Amino acid sequence: MLKTRILTALVLLPLMLAALFLFPANVWAGFSWLIILLALWEFSRMAGLHGARQWAYLVLSSAFAGLSWWQGWHMPLAAHGLALAFWLLVMPLWLVRRWKLTSQPLAMLLGWLLMLPAWYGFLEWRPQPDSAHALTLLAVMGLVWVADVAAYFSGKAFGKHKLAPSISPGKSWEGVYGALVGVAVYVVIVSKLGWISVGLPLWGLVLLALPLTAVSVCGDLLESWFKRVSGMKDSSKLLPGHGGVYDRIDSLIAVLAVSNALRVLGGL
């Protein structure tokens, strides 16, 4: 399993980096939408959508994405505020109350609320295929990867206090602390490398990165809860050794939505 996981990563990482730095804007939009669409398909399976209703949902979502790109639409300020409210207020409450997706119409709306802000984050953090924007988006994505790796190793080494045993038994508070430390160090490094083109001093970037790390962890927990309720171990089997696309980007969709909303609403 570890060998398969590594081989899959060795294929996916160069593909993602090539897309990020080399794809023109229209191809990047299509490539990033494919990622989001696959995650949305997996979410729809967790929500109990099947057959014609599922296909109609995915086709309608793709039609909206295509129209949005063709018309040059940007995510409205109100939608950014809604995404921010969901991830910072509703999502923690969801995890505490352990709500279930019992209504398919509401589940479809939730799928859009989860995935569309992330797609706009992919586009708006990287509006042009230049190195400055690509590096900034890479820094945002790298925050998620560093948080995940640091949490894993810190949890393995020191984990004693369970974070959410009824949702994801393997996660610990010690893993969260390791993620926070790892991300703080990471932000200092990428800031010194000039990867982050936002108008904040280094201390401000670190202070911003810490709640984004918490959002990353909770995004992972939210998907774990969806899987537990639906009785799934993985969101799909699309990525050998990794599970599904949603399994890989559960934290990223949260961080993309929140960071992009803060960028727009906070004028970063």
N, C-alpha and C positions, 0 to 999 in steps of 0.2 A: 504493500500500500504506500509506504514512504517513497519507494522508487517511482511509482506511478505518479504520485503527487509532485515530486521534483521534476519529472519529465514534462508533465503538463505545464508547470510553472515556467520551465525553460522555453516552452513554445509561446505561452501567453504574454510573458513580460516583454520580449522583443517586439511582438506584434503591437502591444499597447504603446510602447515607446515610439515605434515607427509611426503609428497613427497620430500620436500626440504631436510629434515634431515635424512630420513630413506631409500629412494629409492636408489638402486644401480645405477651406472652410465647409464647402458643401459635402465633401466626402467625410469629413470629421463629423458633421451633423448626422449623416446616415449611419456611420459606424457607431457613434455613441447611442443613437436611437436603437440600433440592433441590440446593444447591451441591455438597455432599459426595457425593450420589448420582451426579451427573453426572461428578464426578472419579473416583468408584469405577468407573463404567461405562467410562470411558476407560482406567483402569488395568487393568480386566479384559480389555480388548482387547489391551493390551500383553502381558498374561500368557497370551494365547492362548485365552481363554475365548470360546466362541461358542455360538449356538443356545440350546437348552433349559437347558444347564448355566449359561450366563451369566445368563439370565433368572431362573432359580431362585436364583442367588446374589444378584442385585439385589433380588428380591422378599423373600428371607429377611432381607437386611440392612435393608430398609425396614420389615419387620414388627418386627424387633428395635427399631429406632429408635422406631417408634410405640408399642410396648409400654413401652419405657423412659420415654418422655414421659408416657404415661398413668399409669404407676405411680409417677412421680416419682423414678425411680432416678437416683443420682449415680454417677459413675465411682469404683469402689473404689480404695482406697489402693494395693493391689497392682497394679492396672492402671495407675495413674499411675507407679508404679515401673518397670513393664515398658516403658511408653512412653518414660520418661526413659532407661532403659538402652539401648533401641533407638537413639534419636536421638543419644545421647552416646557410645555404645560400639560398637554393631553397625553403624550407618550409616557411620561413617568406615572401619571394617574392610571393609564392603561395597564402598566406593569403591576402596579399595586392592587388594582381592582380585578385584574385578570379577566378582562372582558373577552367575550367570544364573538366571532363573526357569524351571527345567526341570520342576518338579513343580506341577501345577495345584492340588492341595489345599494345599500350602504357600503358593502364590501367593495363594490366597483368604484364608488366614490373615494373610498379609502385608498384603493390601488392607485388612482390618479393623484391623490394627495401625496402618496409616498414617492411615486416615480417621476411625475412630470417636473417638480421642482429640481430633482436631481439632474434630469436631462437638460433643463435650462441652465443649471449650474455648470455642466460640461461645456455648454455653448458660450455662456457669458463670462466664465473665467478664461476662456480661450477663444475670443472673438476672431482673432486673426492667426494664421499659421506662422507666427514668429516666435523666436526663442524666449523672449521676455514673458509672453503670455503662457507659453507651454511650460516654462519653468515654474511659474506661479501655480498653475494647475497641478503640476507634478508635485510641488511642495504640499499642496492640500491633500492629494492622494497619498503622498508619503507619510503624512501625519497619521492617517488611518493604518497604514501598514506597520509603522513603527509602534503605534499603540497596541496593535494586535500581537506583534512578535514579543514586545516587552511584557505584555500582560501574560502571555503564554509561559515564558521562561521564568518570570517572577512568581507566577502562580505555582509552577512546577517545583520551584526551589523553596518557596516560603509559604505557600498557600495552606492556611489552617481555618480561616473563617470564610464560610460560604457566602457568596454575594446574593444569589437568588436560587437556592437549592431546588425549589419546585419548578423552576423554569429551565435553568441550565446548571446542573449540579457541578460541572467542572470548573466554573468560574469562582474566583475568590476575591476578597477585598485586597489581599496582598497583590494579586494580579493587577487590580485597578491602580494601586499605588505605584507599582512598577511601570505601568503604562504612563502615568502622569510624569514620573521622573524621566522616563525614556523620551517622551515627547518634548519636555522642557529642554533637554540636551539637544534633541534633534532641531528644534526651532532656532536655538543659538547657532548651530552649525550652518543650516541652510540660509539663515539671515546673513551670516558672515560671507557665505558664498554668493550672495546677491540674487538668490532665487525668488525672493518674496518682494513683489512690487506693490505694496500697500503703504499708505501713509501713516505708519505707526512706528514708534521707537521700539527698540529691542524688548524692553520690559513690557511694553504694551502687547507686543506679539506673543510673549510668553503667557501673559495673563489671559489673552484671547484663546490661546491654544489649549489651556487647561480645561475650560468648559467644553470646548470642541472634543476633547478626549472623552469627557463624560458622555457627550452625545454619541460618540462613536461606540462606546461600550453599550449604551442603552439601545442603539440601533440594532446591534447584534442580539441583545436580549429580546427585543421585540420580535424579530424574525424567529428566534428560538421558541417563543411562546406560540406564534402562529403554527409552527411545525408541530409542537406538542399537542395543540388543540386538534389539528387535522390528522394526527397520528403518523406524520412523516418523519423519517430520520434525516433526509436531505430534501432540499427543495426540488431537485431532479437529479438525473445522472449524466447531465450534459458534459461535465468536466471530470474526466477520470481522476480519481483520488481526491477530488475537491467537492464533489456533490454538484450543486447547481450554480447558476450565475448569481441568483439572489443570495445564496450562501456566501459567495465571494464579495458581494458589494452591499451586504446588509448595513454595515457601518458606514460605507462610503456614501450611500444615498442620503443618510442623515446628515453627514458632515457637509456634503455638497450643498444641500438645501439650506442649512443653517448658515454656513460661511458665506454663501452667495447672498442670502437675505441680509446678513450683517453688512456685507460690502455695499449693497444697494441702499439699504435704509440708513446705514451709518455713514455713508459717503466715504468708504475706505478706498 
